[in-house]
Amino acid sequence: MTKLSQNQDSFLWNSSKLIAGSLALGGVLFPQIATATLVTGNDPAGFRTGTFALDFGSGQLTFNGTTYNSNPAYSYKTDVSGSAGTEFIWGPAFSANALIDASDSYSTGTENLVDRWQTGYMAYQPGYSSCGRYSCWYYPGYSYSVVTGNGTTGAWTNNSHGYLGFRFQDSGWHYGWAEVTVSDQYFDIDSWAFESAADVGIVTGSNVSLYVAPPVTQSDQNVPEPGTLALLALGMAGLAAFRARKV
């Protein structure tokens, strides 16, 4: 028997033992490629005002743009609130590439994102007459505005564009983000995403899932049945024995 044939027989015999041993242990482990579980979307309508509900999975965020105008007072603002089982991160907008996960603080209720406002009232100057030696003049009354204050407030005052982090309950917490631009009572939901896998963080602005699936056994994969593997092992062992007798 040549050295090459010896190596070939050794390979066949060892391969048959490996397959048989794997069967005895209940299956072969196969690595499972991580499955992207990110769900994404966008709102093609552009800027909106009034009330708009953004639905994602079993969660919901409601944006509300309102206008109040009573000269000289006014208020142009946008608020956001979450439905039951939906929480979001209060405070300034997130920038891109920020991690949203269980380490963040979440709240419910309604948060004001931006409010450009002015306070004041209308005053009235009564009319009066003025007379000279030969005639009189009448000066009619008039109204005028008195401004007592103005400004811009809200969580997103210094950054009208950014990412809002949120999570919702559905057999665990699902984390997500919404890219929003706010201008007074107008808001634009540029895009959004959330993890369909529970308890997995998400990166703002990214369409890449952080989910990594664990290895699974043969029973979870589309692989040959144990009977097929057993026949393959027996065939390889028989071939090795035949070659040994032939030599």
PyMOL commands that set and color helices and strands:
alter all, ss='L'
color gray80, all
select helices_A, chain A and resi 3-24+218-220+226-246
alter helices_A, ss='H'
color red, helices_A
select strands_A, chain A and resi 29-30+38-42+50-56+59-70+73-82+86-88+99-100+110-125+128-131+136-139+142-153+161-169+173-183+186-195+202-203+216-217
alter strands_A, ss='S'
color yellow, strands_A
deselect
rebuild
show_as cartoon
